[in-house]
Amino acid sequence: MILIKPLMTEKAVKMIELENKLVFVVSRNSRKGDIKKEFESTFDSKILSINVHIRKNQKIAFIKMKEANAAINIATKLGVM
């Protein structure tokens, strides 16, 4: 399992609303291609880009969605908004 959990901080919620991005904590040994494959197969949405950061020994993926308002739709499916 590559996608561990969605990260819901104030900044992450703001990114969902303004930038159409989702933030996930992902497996430490995963690559961008692996994250993209799992995300697209799980949520049936296309990804525009992925940025990855390592913070506090966790790997954080910032996933920018291709369609408008796709991030809000996925966040409501996950029950975080």
ABEGO torsion letter per residue (X at the ends): XABABBBBBAAAAAAAAAAGBBBBBBBAABBAAAAAAAAAAAAGBBBABBBBBBBGGBBBBBBBBABBGAAAAAAAAAGAX
